[in-house]
Amino acid sequence: MPLSIAIIGSGPAGFYTADALTKACPDCRVDFIERLPTPFGLIRGGVAPDHQTTKRVAKKYENTAMMQHVHFYGNVEIGRDVSLMELRAMYDAVVLAVGAPADKKLTIPGANKIGVHGSAAFVGWYNGHPDFRDLKPDLNTNSAVVIGNGNVAVDVARVLLRSPRGMAESDLPDHVAAMIHAAPITEVHMVGRRGPADAKFTNVELREMGNLKLTNPRVRPEQLPEDLDAVLAGYDERDRRLRIRNLGTLREFSTRKDTNKPKNVYFDFFASPVEILGGEQVEAIRFERTRVENGKCLGTGEMFEIECGLVIPSIGYRSEPIEGAPFDEKQGIIPNDNGRIEAGLYAVGWIKRGPSGVISSNRPDGVIVAEYIAEDITADPDRHGRDQLEAVLKQRRIRWIGYSDWQRLEAMEIENAEGHAPRKKFVTVEDMIHALDGLPN
Ligand SMILES: Cc1cc2nc3c(=O)[nH]c(=O)nc-3n(C[C@H](O)[C@H](O)[C@H](O)COP(=O)(O)OP(=O)(O)OC[C@H]3O[C@@H](n4cnc5c(N)ncnc54)[C@H](O)[C@@H]3O)c2cc1C
């Protein structure tokens, strides 16, 4: 009797697990259970809309989704439509691949003022994620501050500053493109607590900021280190190389002559946010200057303010607890032993490791868990996997989205695209269901 395995979440970690399972156990029946009608997790809802080449990895995942023993149940949320306990009674093994969808909260006074949007929400909004369709950020300001020094911060700054032409081949939803391109934002400040040697951008993303048609990259030379050995002590060889490349790029930005480009992105380091100022709406942020000593970031007591009408804290993501699984509040992950939570229950990707790394960093998680499953589990004749799941979903009148439904949606998105855009995304679950089934009577 073949094993029945449920993978909750269809982002990269879920797909790498399914791929590994189809190799480790070719007869296994593998079912994706995904809360959105659309697959691919942050590939669709996180990776920047103007980075279509990166998003193409989804085409490889499609080969896995199309395999005979693999099924997709979209629009089914664990905890809302079916519980983890119920699933565990139906399947021989359950793999949690639910990612880390929530923003790490900025906990300074004023952080809940109008105009402050965490990057999970803001990125979700500009990527057409249905959860954030109604975010409606007020972009009527000429100055925005992005707090953080990682690739997500760079993405946010670039999407705010890139010209309509530069965005022409993106899948930015129409309502988002209309708002961003009408916004008077000309200054974006990317502010990091530590120094430029500690910034986590990858070099390709950083260099891209120097190639924007309308925007000057601004770096203050006095913030760049003279003594590389001192600031890079403690980093391994690979990290040192990356950071030396980044410092070279920042140095090159710092030497650029004035141009007639109308917009600026300021890379500001050694600054820790202290308070968001204003009435109901954000008007400025107060920062404290920092210095980094023996690897530690210390406040100097010197304060300064940046005026702005929009603040995007881009300081990391966190997972949310799932009823029926343990949760480590401090680390924001499910405690696990290299992916094994207990026999029959596993974790992969960001819910396993925390929110770090690139798409391919999730691949080994899937390979390891597929091996554990092959080791730990024998098929239980009382567990009928998808037959039981479908019976419960039918009984609860849940309209699940199969992979062929998703393919129909995708074909419509591609057909509806205008100009050079690769697709015109559906941005609400209702619109997706209506497009598939027609309007309800
Ligand atoms: C803004 C942003 C941009 C990024 N850009 C890049 C990039 O350009 N290049 C790169 O290499 N990496 C990038 N990354 C990193 C990459 O996206 C992650 O490494 C990867 O997506 C993590 O995979 P995951 O499967 O763990 O989580 P996710 O991709 O988040 O997938 C989790 C899935 O689980 C589903 N889910 C959640 N809860 C439930 C539930 N209760 N029931 C059912 N389903 C559920 C979600 O809807 C989602 O589909 C980026 C990350 C972010 C945040």
The ligand as an SDF file (V2000), in Angstrom:
LIG
                    3D

 53 58  0  0  0  0  0  0  0  0999 V2000
   10.0830   39.7220   -0.1460 C   0  0  0  0  0  0  0  0  0  0  0  0
   10.9510   38.5270   -0.4400 C   0  0  0  0  0  0  0  0  0  0  0  0
   11.6540   38.4680   -1.6220 C   0  0  0  0  0  0  0  0  0  0  0  0
   12.4700   37.3670   -1.9000 C   0  0  0  0  0  0  0  0  0  0  0  0
   13.1690   37.3540   -3.0540 N   0  0  0  0  0  0  0  0  0  0  0  0
   13.9820   36.3250   -3.3260 C   0  0  0  0  0  0  0  0  0  0  0  0
   14.7350   36.3040   -4.5290 C   0  0  0  0  0  0  0  0  0  0  0  0
   14.6380   37.2240   -5.3550 O   0  0  0  0  0  0  0  0  0  0  0  0
   15.5500   35.2350   -4.7540 N   0  0  0  0  0  0  0  0  0  0  0  0
   15.6590   34.2070   -3.8550 C   0  0  0  0  0  0  0  0  0  0  0  0
   16.4220   33.2550   -4.0940 O   0  0  0  0  0  0  0  0  0  0  0  0
   14.9620   34.2040   -2.6900 N   0  0  0  0  0  0  0  0  0  0  0  0
   14.1200   35.2240   -2.4060 C   0  0  0  0  0  0  0  0  0  0  0  0
   13.4120   35.2290   -1.2460 N   0  0  0  0  0  0  0  0  0  0  0  0
   13.5120   34.0610   -0.3340 C   0  0  0  0  0  0  0  0  0  0  0  0
   12.5660   32.9070   -0.7450 C   0  0  0  0  0  0  0  0  0  0  0  0
   11.3570   33.4400   -1.1860 O   0  0  0  0  0  0  0  0  0  0  0  0
   12.3600   31.9490    0.4400 C   0  0  0  0  0  0  0  0  0  0  0  0
   13.6140   31.3200    0.6990 O   0  0  0  0  0  0  0  0  0  0  0  0
   11.3330   30.8600    0.1910 C   0  0  0  0  0  0  0  0  0  0  0  0
   10.1520   31.3340   -0.3850 O   0  0  0  0  0  0  0  0  0  0  0  0
   10.9460   30.1530    1.5110 C   0  0  0  0  0  0  0  0  0  0  0  0
   10.1750   29.0370    1.1450 O   0  0  0  0  0  0  0  0  0  0  0  0
    9.0510   28.3730    2.0660 P   0  0  0  0  0  0  0  0  0  0  0  0
    8.4560   27.3090    1.2210 O   0  0  0  0  0  0  0  0  0  0  0  0
    9.6170   28.0210    3.3860 O   0  0  0  0  0  0  0  0  0  0  0  0
    7.9760   29.5330    2.3590 O   0  0  0  0  0  0  0  0  0  0  0  0
    6.9350   30.2690    1.3880 P   0  0  0  0  0  0  0  0  0  0  0  0
    7.5150   30.5640    0.0800 O   0  0  0  0  0  0  0  0  0  0  0  0
    6.4390   31.4170    2.1920 O   0  0  0  0  0  0  0  0  0  0  0  0
    5.7430   29.2320    1.1960 O   0  0  0  0  0  0  0  0  0  0  0  0
    4.8470   28.9270    2.2490 C   0  0  0  0  0  0  0  0  0  0  0  0
    3.4970   28.5170    1.6540 C   0  0  0  0  0  0  0  0  0  0  0  0
    2.6610   27.9970    2.6950 O   0  0  0  0  0  0  0  0  0  0  0  0
    1.3380   28.4860    2.5240 C   0  0  0  0  0  0  0  0  0  0  0  0
    0.6750   28.4390    3.8400 N   0  0  0  0  0  0  0  0  0  0  0  0
    0.9540   29.2060    4.9280 C   0  0  0  0  0  0  0  0  0  0  0  0
    0.1390   28.8870    5.9500 N   0  0  0  0  0  0  0  0  0  0  0  0
   -0.6790   27.8900    5.5100 C   0  0  0  0  0  0  0  0  0  0  0  0
   -1.7550   27.1610    6.0970 C   0  0  0  0  0  0  0  0  0  0  0  0
   -2.1550   27.3730    7.3700 N   0  0  0  0  0  0  0  0  0  0  0  0
   -2.3950   26.2310    5.3520 N   0  0  0  0  0  0  0  0  0  0  0  0
   -2.0060   25.9910    4.0630 C   0  0  0  0  0  0  0  0  0  0  0  0
   -0.9970   26.6770    3.4500 N   0  0  0  0  0  0  0  0  0  0  0  0
   -0.3380   27.6050    4.1690 C   0  0  0  0  0  0  0  0  0  0  0  0
    1.5600   29.9010    2.0090 C   0  0  0  0  0  0  0  0  0  0  0  0
    0.3990   30.4240    1.3740 O   0  0  0  0  0  0  0  0  0  0  0  0
    2.7280   29.6930    1.0470 C   0  0  0  0  0  0  0  0  0  0  0  0
    2.2680   29.3630   -0.2410 O   0  0  0  0  0  0  0  0  0  0  0  0
   12.5880   36.3080   -0.9540 C   0  0  0  0  0  0  0  0  0  0  0  0
   11.8640   36.3720    0.2370 C   0  0  0  0  0  0  0  0  0  0  0  0
   11.0500   37.4660    0.4970 C   0  0  0  0  0  0  0  0  0  0  0  0
   10.2960   37.5280    1.7950 C   0  0  0  0  0  0  0  0  0  0  0  0
  1  2  1  0
  2  3  1  0
  2 52  2  0
  3  4  2  0
  4  5  1  0
  4 50  1  0
  5  6  2  0
  6  7  1  0
  6 13  1  0
  7  8  2  0
  7  9  1  0
  9 10  1  0
 10 11  2  0
 10 12  1  0
 12 13  2  0
 13 14  1  0
 14 15  1  0
 14 50  1  0
 15 16  1  0
 16 17  1  0
 16 18  1  0
 18 19  1  0
 18 20  1  0
 20 21  1  0
 20 22  1  0
 22 23  1  0
 23 24  1  0
 24 25  2  0
 24 26  1  0
 24 27  1  0
 27 28  1  0
 28 29  2  0
 28 30  1  0
 28 31  1  0
 31 32  1  0
 32 33  1  0
 33 34  1  0
 33 48  1  0
 34 35  1  0
 35 36  1  0
 35 46  1  0
 36 37  1  0
 36 45  1  0
 37 38  2  0
 38 39  1  0
 39 40  1  0
 39 45  2  0
 40 41  1  0
 40 42  2  0
 42 43  1  0
 43 44  2  0
 44 45  1  0
 46 47  1  0
 46 48  1  0
 48 49  1  0
 50 51  2  0
 51 52  1  0
 52 53  1  0
M  END
$$$$
